[in-house]
Amino acid sequence: MLVNQFLFLAALLFCIGVYGVVARKNAVLVLMSIELILNAVNLNFVAFALHNGNADGHTFALYIIAIAAAEVGVGLGLVLLIFRNRRTISLDDLSEMKG
Amino acid sequence: MIRSAEALQTLSSGWFLEHAWLIPIVPAIGFFIIILFGKKLPMKGSEIGLLSMFSSLVLAGGAAMQWIDRVNSGGKEQFIAPVVRTWNWWQVGGMKFTIGQSIDGLAVIVLVVVAFISTLVQLYSTEYLKGDRRYTHFFAALTLFSAGMLAMVVADDTILFLLGWEIMGLCSFMLIGHWWEDGANSRAALKAFFTVRTGDMGLLVGVAMLYFASNDWTTEHLGVSGFSIRGISAWALSGEPNSTVILVAAVALFIAAIGKSGQFPLHTWLPDAMAGPTPVSSLLHSSTMVVAGVFLVARLYPVFFTGFDILGTGGNFITVIGGITIVIAAALAFVQNDIKKVLAYSTVSQLGYMMLGLGAGAWLPAVFHIFTHAFFKACLFLGAGSISHSASHHSFDMKKDMGGLRKVMPITFTTWVISTLALCGVFPFSGFFSKDEIIDNVGHNGYQLFMIIGLIGAFMTAAYMTRATYLTFFGEARGASAGEHHDEHHDAHAPAHDDHDSHDAHDAHATDHADHGPHESGWRITLPLVLLAVLALSSGLLNATPFGEKWERIKTWVEPRAEVVMETAPGGPGHSNVLSIPAAAEEGHHDSPCGSETPEEGVCYAPQLQHAPFKWSKAMLSLGIVFLGIALSWLFSTLLYTRKDKRLVGLTERNGVLRAGYNLLINKYYLDALYENVIVKAIAGPIAAAAYWFNQNVLDGILHAVARVSRVFSGWVYRNIDQRVVDGTVNNSGKATKGAGGVLAPVQSGKVSQYGALLFSAAAVAALVLVIINS
């Protein structure tokens, strides 16, 4: 079983996602990067499910896909509201939580 | 007689049939190339779109040739097995799902039509959208749109089918809202998307139901899962399924078809979809998107056949919806002044014919109508685009900006008239052979009432198309086509044309009027028109029932033969489906038990359908009705629009009954009002209010009670424990925290990305620790 290849791909996707979350200023791109991270995790689940020959991993992956869809729905809603209030979706301008 | 293994194996195949899955793949790859590199290419990505669609067309053409060979290599009544190739999509435990291609006559004919029309539309768009702001994105979406439709057509299973279906839904949203700067356009795109989604629920439900109902049977008998379209077809005709289950599944699937194919009552999105660029309307209305719903019914026909008991009744859900759609859409087409909206309602009405045909057991005529309708409707839409592009200055208003165009646009005029005659169903044109066959067969199968509705629809079609032709090409030139320019039309219809400002500046100087007056369009617009018009004229001859059996080529090539086939599940003896017993009757009228009774052994993939014998007397009746429609409408149009006859002008204002009818039509039967004001407001109003009330009274009540109790309790805690015990500790730790906080304060920058970086680095450190501990 070529689990290694799956894991390398997943790791690569995860790193790209993390880079996106940390380095990008655009809120929508950050949301997309979070999707990448989630799907990297999915890939791991499915790869191990295939490796171990049971369906649990697939089930997890399906759950994650469903929840990720909901997450994007909420996230985009937030972005939309932020944009309406401030005419920008740059995350650097949202620093009200500065301590 | 048992058809031997050799006899079945001699069915010829070929590279193009085996590799038909490439047909949707090529434009899909084209889409990615355009979206990623399109802007850097010399022709902004349009060359990739055109090239990939043309490759698809070549592949589809090759597949069609080889399919014809395959049909000819088999017996006359023999079931011609589709060319199936599948790949594992998902395998876990005992379950295995495959996706793949299944190429049969229906797939081949639709593949050719879709690839052909898509290629022409892309060619046309290179001229029509020249200088558009989102030229590259337009071609990307157009290419993906065709890829979605092609994927749906080659699909062997409902999974790939669903994928193609949804891709089309998404792309139609992008294309209708192409000029989204105008609020009306993006509203139309949203409306199309949501309306179609409403129907799409049905597809999901239907597919899931069919899977759970048929999976055991298909696994046992055919070795395929319950997602396989072949498996579902065979299951539906096996006599096995519970009649309620299959009825509900058929209704659910048909609801999806209603949404996609713009049938009553979900047809309201189609005319609004005219907000998109004209090439999109042409593609959307002729061969993709709206045909998808009809294709769904044709593809899973055994489900509908058994579910609605099509040959056993004189009316069912499909025919009722189809019949209503034919008449109400045709009536709406009379009051439209926008040339594209007339064509839109005409599409809705023609789709009604296809549904009616399918619902009444006229499978082949309905599929043939998809074929012919694609050519003449694409030609009409592209013709309307040609007029607005070159003559009426981006206006589509027939009454204000058109008229008398037949002299300045001879090619557009000729192709328009040919396609109009084909749409009306005049004799040698293609529409006659398909539409008349539908009407004829509907009557033959015992649906008398619906045959009459079909004839009324034919009359109305002839009348409203004559009105549109008269307003556009005859009479005196009006508005923009007379050389006037009204600026408001620029903005209303082509907001994203970059060359617009220069246009306006040009007009203001009024130096070069010849360039801007009405004129014939360039070759990239007229070439598709001419090709389509030739096909609108001649494609009917491919299945010319009136001329005898030799002319019924489409019937030979496309209609699945209802033969009982012995199938052995893979792994069993023989290892493939090599055994076949022919149908009972050897000669005379072919009569197979498929559909009428349950086959004892073996399976059927298609129900046995009958064809009405052609009679010139019946054809003459419908031709007479069509000519009557044309003549009456011509007379009326001349009197009303040119001579301004006193008795007709303003008739709708004077006569109460007519006024009421006119208002009903102008307001589109108030369906939009129903959807937007009643249903949407009902959800937004009372339900939201109820939720608010529940929130305020019930939830808050509980909250308040809890709060009151805890306030009493906390008062006691505060006096006795907090002040004495805790405070001492807190004061001390507070001092410590204040020191630490001063050090850590800069970390709380308020920047989300910094928090993210901290989070991830902490997680990375923790993971590292875990690895070290575990190793």
Contacts between the chains, C-beta under 8 A, distances in Angstrom:
chain1	res1	chain2	res2	distance
A	18	B	756	7.9
A	18	B	760	5.2
A	21	B	753	6.9
A	21	B	756	4.7
A	21	B	760	7.5
A	22	B	753	5.2
A	22	B	756	5.3
A	22	B	757	4.6
A	22	B	760	7.0
A	23	B	753	7.0
A	24	B	753	7.5
A	25	B	753	7.6
A	30	B	752	7.6
A	30	B	753	7.7
A	49	B	92	6.8
A	50	B	92	7.7
A	53	B	93	7.7
A	54	B	92	7.8
A	54	B	93	7.0
A	55	B	92	4.8
A	55	B	93	5.2
A	58	B	90	7.8
A	58	B	92	5.3
A	91	B	751	7.1
A	91	B	752	5.0
A	91	B	753	6.1
A	92	B	751	6.4
A	92	B	753	7.9
A	94	B	750	7.6
A	94	B	752	6.8
A	95	B	749	6.6
A	95	B	750	3.2
A	95	B	751	5.5
A	96	B	750	6.2
A	97	B	748	6.9
A	97	B	750	4.3
A	98	B	748	6.4
A	98	B	749	5.9
A	98	B	750	3.2
A	99	B	745	5.5
A	99	B	747	7.7
A	99	B	748	2.8
A	99	B	749	7.8
A	99	B	750	7.2
